[in-house]
Amino acid sequence: MNHHLAPDFRSLILEKTGASEVEVEAVIQELWSGYGHILRLALQGGQFTSLIAKHVRIPGEKKHPRGWTTDLSHQRKVRSYEVESEWYRRWNAKLDAQCRIPGFIASACEDDSVFLLLEDLDAAGFPLRKSVVGEREIEHCLDWLAEFHAIFLGMEPEGLWKTGTYWHLETRPDELAALEDFALRSAAPEIDRKLSAAKYQTFVHGDAKLANFCFADKSDRVAAVDFQYVGGGCGIKDVAYFMGSCLDESACEARETLILDYYFNRLGKAIKRRQPDQDVKAVEEEWRELFPLAWADFHRFLKGWCPGHWKINSYSEQVVRKVLQSL
């Protein structure tokens, strides 16, 4: 498909990169519900041979793959792109090689467009995307999450979502109303309250699924992309959601303890290195206790949003029943 860059965006790219020429090499993907595209750009002259552009166009017509086309859903998406721009402009530079994400080159906003120009992670040595992963790859993603949560522990998410994650209860009243699991529906506010009341808050990535991690060819490093739902929260939300994105029910059950032990070991080391004044033991105790609630919180959204989803399984139901009994 042909995709042309608007003249303003083209001149912004040339100005920021010192390139003499820029072409759209490929459309990598269409954004959710038809809100634009992610493009790979080929450049000549200047310091980059390729870059990624995220070009968000707010559509007049709203279409959603599962039929959720309310104004609320539209506003949430628009806000998510504002948050992502803010993330790259303001927070991106706090991350380092142990918590790799695309470098930020430039951004621009016009009436109904948001344009982000980012480093191409393929060119930077992270060309692999995986839909099936073994233990080592899972550990690399947990390493990334541990570093991310340690960096932002105790910080205020200014300019980002006050509460990160795209399934946050306050932004999902439609899905809650559609939820037919009445016990879970009535417990939802209390689950949300307990997660929000956690003493140890950090930033959560907010959509830390396997598809948003880019793997390096020969090393044990990963990089992460997609910061539309980054904001405040306890880090265990990312861990629960990540587990559910790459393991089936029997693997979740079998490996839950191993995964949590590995994550908390890495988190402890990262906190000691980055924020030595923080109480590592207290963070771990609190977040371990919140793990089932974080799981139940996502399950509540999923069950209202798409009751037939493959992630709704006996492991999830079991975790949720225990949470409901404990409340």
C-alpha positions as CSV (number, residue, x, y, z in Angstrom):
1,M,0.0,0.0,0.0
2,N,1.2,3.5,-0.8
3,H,1.7,5.8,2.2
4,H,2.8,9.4,1.7
5,L,4.3,11.6,4.4
6,A,2.6,15.0,4.8
7,P,5.0,17.8,3.7
8,D,5.3,19.1,7.3
9,F,6.3,15.8,8.7
10,R,8.7,15.2,5.8
11,S,10.5,18.5,6.5
12,L,10.5,17.8,10.3
13,I,12.3,14.5,9.6
14,L,14.9,16.0,7.3
15,E,15.5,18.8,9.7
16,K,15.9,16.6,12.8
17,T,18.1,13.9,11.1
18,G,20.2,15.9,8.6
19,A,19.0,13.5,5.9
20,S,18.7,14.6,2.3
21,E,16.0,12.2,1.3
22,V,13.3,10.2,3.2
23,E,10.9,7.5,1.8
24,V,8.3,5.2,3.4
25,E,9.9,1.8,3.0
26,A,7.1,-0.2,4.6
27,V,3.9,0.0,6.6
28,I,4.7,-2.2,9.6
29,Q,1.2,-2.2,11.0
30,E,-2.1,-0.4,11.2
31,L,-2.9,1.0,14.6
32,W,-5.8,-0.4,16.6
33,S,-9.3,0.5,15.3
34,G,-7.8,2.3,12.2
35,Y,-6.1,5.2,14.1
36,G,-3.1,5.4,11.8
37,H,0.0,3.5,11.0
38,I,3.5,2.5,12.1
39,L,5.9,3.1,9.2
40,R,9.6,2.2,8.6
41,L,11.3,5.1,6.9
42,A,14.4,4.8,4.7
43,L,16.7,7.8,4.9
44,Q,19.7,9.0,2.8
45,G,22.4,11.3,4.1
46,G,22.4,12.3,7.7
47,Q,23.0,10.0,10.7
48,F,20.3,7.3,10.3
49,T,19.6,4.9,7.4
50,S,16.2,3.9,8.9
51,L,13.7,5.2,11.5
52,I,10.3,4.3,12.7
53,A,7.4,6.8,12.5
54,K,4.2,6.3,14.4
55,H,1.6,8.4,12.6
56,V,-1.7,8.6,14.5
57,R,-4.7,10.0,12.6
58,I,-7.8,10.5,14.7
59,P,-10.6,9.1,12.4
60,G,-13.9,10.8,11.9
61,E,-15.4,7.3,11.6
62,K,-14.7,5.1,14.6
63,K,-14.4,1.4,13.9
64,H,-13.4,-1.2,16.5
65,P,-12.6,-4.8,15.8
66,R,-14.9,-5.9,18.7
67,G,-17.6,-3.4,18.3
68,W,-16.6,-1.1,21.2
69,T,-17.0,2.3,19.5
70,T,-18.2,4.6,22.3
71,D,-17.0,8.2,22.8
72,L,-15.3,7.0,25.9
73,S,-13.3,4.4,24.0
74,H,-12.4,7.1,21.5
75,Q,-11.3,9.6,24.2
76,R,-9.2,6.9,25.9
77,K,-7.3,6.2,22.6
78,V,-6.7,9.9,21.9
79,R,-5.4,10.4,25.4
80,S,-3.2,7.3,25.0
81,Y,-1.4,8.9,22.1
82,E,-0.9,12.1,24.0
83,V,0.6,10.1,26.8
84,E,2.9,8.3,24.5
85,S,4.2,11.6,23.0
86,E,4.7,12.9,26.6
87,W,6.5,9.7,27.6
88,Y,9.0,10.0,24.8
89,R,9.5,13.8,25.2
90,R,9.9,13.8,29.0
91,W,10.7,10.4,30.5
92,N,12.4,8.4,27.8
93,A,15.9,9.7,28.7
94,K,15.7,8.2,32.3
95,L,16.1,4.7,30.8
96,D,19.5,3.1,30.0
97,A,21.0,0.2,28.2
98,Q,19.6,-2.3,30.8
99,C,16.1,-1.0,30.1
100,R,16.2,-0.5,26.4
101,I,13.5,1.3,24.4
102,P,13.6,3.2,21.1
103,G,15.5,6.5,21.2
104,F,13.3,9.6,20.7
105,I,14.1,11.7,17.7
106,A,11.1,14.1,17.3
107,S,7.3,14.6,17.7
108,A,4.7,16.8,16.3
109,C,1.0,17.4,16.7
110,E,-1.5,18.8,14.2
111,D,-5.3,19.1,14.3
112,D,-6.1,15.5,14.1
113,S,-2.6,13.9,13.8
114,V,0.1,12.9,16.2
115,F,3.5,12.1,14.7
116,L,6.3,10.3,16.6
117,L,9.8,9.7,15.1
118,L,11.7,7.0,16.8
119,E,14.9,4.9,16.5
120,D,14.5,1.7,14.5
121,L,15.1,-1.1,17.0
122,D,15.7,-3.6,14.2
123,A,18.6,-1.6,13.0
124,A,19.8,-1.2,16.6
125,G,20.2,-5.0,17.0
126,F,16.7,-6.0,18.2
127,P,15.2,-7.5,15.1
128,L,13.3,-10.5,16.5
129,R,9.6,-10.6,17.6
130,K,8.5,-13.9,19.1
131,S,5.1,-15.5,19.7
132,V,6.4,-18.5,21.4
133,V,9.1,-18.2,24.1
134,G,11.2,-20.5,26.4
135,E,12.4,-19.8,29.9
136,R,15.4,-17.7,28.9
137,E,13.3,-15.3,26.8
138,I,10.7,-14.9,29.6
139,E,13.6,-14.1,32.0
140,H,14.9,-11.4,29.6
141,C,11.5,-9.7,29.6
142,L,11.3,-10.0,33.4
143,D,14.7,-8.4,33.6
144,W,13.5,-5.5,31.6
145,L,10.4,-5.1,33.8
146,A,12.4,-5.3,37.0
147,E,14.7,-2.5,35.8
148,F,11.8,-0.4,34.6
149,H,10.0,-0.7,37.9
150,A,13.1,0.0,39.9
151,I,13.9,3.2,38.0
152,F,10.5,4.8,38.6
153,L,9.8,3.5,42.1
154,G,8.3,6.3,44.1
155,M,8.0,8.8,41.2
156,E,4.9,10.8,40.2
157,P,3.7,10.0,36.7
158,E,3.4,13.6,35.6
159,G,1.9,14.0,32.1
160,L,1.2,10.2,32.0
161,W,-1.8,8.2,33.0
162,K,-2.4,8.6,36.8
163,T,-3.1,4.9,36.8
164,G,-1.4,3.0,34.0
165,T,-2.7,0.0,32.1
166,Y,-5.3,0.0,29.4
167,W,-7.8,-2.1,31.4
168,H,-7.9,0.3,34.4
169,L,-11.4,0.1,36.0
170,E,-12.2,3.8,35.8
171,T,-11.6,3.9,32.0
172,R,-13.7,0.7,31.4
173,P,-17.3,1.2,32.7
174,D,-18.8,-0.2,29.5
175,E,-16.9,-3.5,29.9
176,L,-17.8,-3.7,33.6
177,A,-21.5,-3.2,32.8
178,A,-21.2,-6.0,30.3
179,L,-19.6,-8.4,32.8
180,E,-21.9,-11.3,33.6
181,D,-19.8,-12.7,36.5
182,F,-21.7,-10.8,39.2
183,A,-19.4,-11.7,42.1
184,L,-16.4,-10.3,40.2
185,R,-18.4,-7.3,39.0
186,S,-19.3,-6.3,42.6
187,A,-15.8,-7.0,43.9
188,A,-14.1,-4.9,41.1
189,P,-14.1,-1.6,42.9
190,E,-12.5,-3.2,46.0
191,I,-9.8,-5.0,43.9
192,D,-9.1,-1.7,42.2
193,R,-9.0,0.2,45.5
194,K,-6.5,-2.3,47.0
195,L,-4.2,-2.0,44.0
196,S,-4.4,1.8,44.0
197,A,-3.8,1.9,47.8
198,A,-0.4,0.1,47.5
199,K,2.2,2.0,49.4
200,Y,4.9,1.2,46.8
201,Q,4.0,2.7,43.5
202,T,6.1,2.9,40.4
203,F,5.4,3.4,36.7
204,V,3.9,0.4,34.9
205,H,4.4,-0.1,31.1
206,G,0.7,-0.8,30.9
207,D,0.7,-3.1,27.9
208,A,3.7,-5.4,28.7
209,K,2.6,-8.3,26.5
210,L,5.1,-10.5,24.6
211,A,4.3,-8.8,21.3
212,N,5.7,-5.5,22.7
213,F,9.2,-6.9,23.3
214,C,11.9,-6.9,20.7
215,F,14.6,-9.6,21.0
216,A,18.3,-9.2,20.1
217,D,19.8,-11.7,17.7
218,K,22.7,-13.0,19.7
219,S,22.5,-11.5,23.1
220,D,20.3,-11.9,26.1
221,R,18.8,-8.4,25.9
222,V,15.3,-7.2,25.0
223,A,13.9,-3.8,24.2
224,A,10.3,-2.8,24.7
225,V,7.9,-0.6,22.6
226,D,4.4,0.9,22.8
227,F,4.1,3.4,25.7
228,Q,0.4,4.4,25.2
229,Y,-0.7,3.2,28.6
230,V,2.3,4.0,30.8
231,G,1.4,5.5,34.2
232,G,1.3,5.0,37.9
233,G,0.8,1.6,39.6
234,C,2.4,-1.3,41.4
235,G,4.8,-3.2,39.1
236,I,3.2,-6.6,39.7
237,K,0.4,-5.6,37.3
238,D,2.8,-5.7,34.4
239,V,4.2,-9.1,35.6
240,A,0.7,-10.7,35.8
241,Y,-0.3,-9.3,32.4
242,F,3.0,-10.4,30.8
243,M,2.6,-14.0,32.2
244,G,-0.9,-14.2,30.8
245,S,0.4,-13.0,27.4
246,C,2.9,-15.8,26.8
247,L,1.8,-18.8,28.9
248,D,-1.2,-21.1,28.7
249,E,-3.2,-22.1,31.8
250,S,-1.1,-25.2,32.7
251,A,2.2,-23.3,32.3
252,C,0.8,-20.4,34.4
253,E,-0.1,-22.7,37.2
254,A,3.2,-24.7,36.9
255,R,5.5,-21.7,36.7
256,E,3.9,-19.0,38.7
257,T,6.2,-19.5,41.7
258,L,9.3,-19.7,39.6
259,I,8.4,-16.6,37.6
260,L,7.6,-14.5,40.6
261,D,10.8,-15.6,42.4
262,Y,12.9,-14.7,39.4
263,Y,11.2,-11.3,39.0
264,F,11.6,-10.4,42.7
265,N,15.2,-11.5,42.7
266,R,15.9,-9.2,39.8
267,L,13.8,-6.4,41.1
268,G,15.6,-6.5,44.4
269,K,19.0,-6.2,42.7
270,A,17.8,-3.4,40.5
271,I,16.4,-1.4,43.4
272,K,19.6,-1.8,45.4
273,R,21.6,-0.5,42.5
274,R,19.3,2.3,41.4
275,Q,17.5,3.4,44.6
276,P,19.5,2.1,47.6
277,D,17.3,3.9,50.1
278,Q,14.2,1.9,49.2
279,D,13.1,-1.0,51.4
280,V,13.5,-4.0,49.0
281,K,11.9,-6.5,51.3
282,A,8.8,-4.3,52.0
283,V,8.3,-3.8,48.2
284,E,8.4,-7.5,47.6
285,E,6.1,-8.4,50.4
286,E,3.5,-5.9,49.3
287,W,3.6,-6.7,45.6
288,R,3.6,-10.5,46.1
289,E,0.4,-10.2,48.1
290,L,-1.1,-8.1,45.3
291,F,-0.2,-10.5,42.5
292,P,-3.6,-12.4,42.6
293,L,-5.5,-9.1,42.7
294,A,-3.6,-7.8,39.7
295,W,-4.5,-11.0,37.9
296,A,-8.2,-10.7,38.9
297,D,-8.2,-7.0,37.8
298,F,-7.2,-7.9,34.2
299,H,-9.5,-10.9,34.2
300,R,-12.4,-8.6,35.1
301,F,-11.7,-6.4,32.1
302,L,-11.2,-9.4,29.7
303,K,-14.4,-11.2,30.8
304,G,-16.5,-8.1,30.2
305,W,-14.7,-7.1,26.9
306,C,-14.6,-10.5,25.2
307,P,-16.2,-13.3,27.3
308,G,-14.9,-16.0,24.8
309,H,-11.3,-14.9,24.9
310,W,-8.7,-17.7,25.1
311,K,-7.0,-16.2,28.1
312,I,-10.2,-16.8,30.2
313,N,-9.2,-20.2,31.6
314,S,-9.4,-22.4,34.7
315,Y,-6.1,-21.0,36.1
316,S,-7.5,-17.5,35.9
317,E,-10.9,-18.5,37.3
318,Q,-9.1,-20.3,40.2
319,V,-7.0,-17.2,41.0
320,V,-10.1,-15.0,40.9
321,R,-12.2,-17.2,43.1
322,K,-9.5,-17.2,45.8
323,V,-9.3,-13.4,45.6
324,L,-13.1,-13.1,45.9
325,Q,-13.1,-15.4,49.0
326,S,-10.3,-13.3,50.6
327,L,-12.1,-10.0,50.2
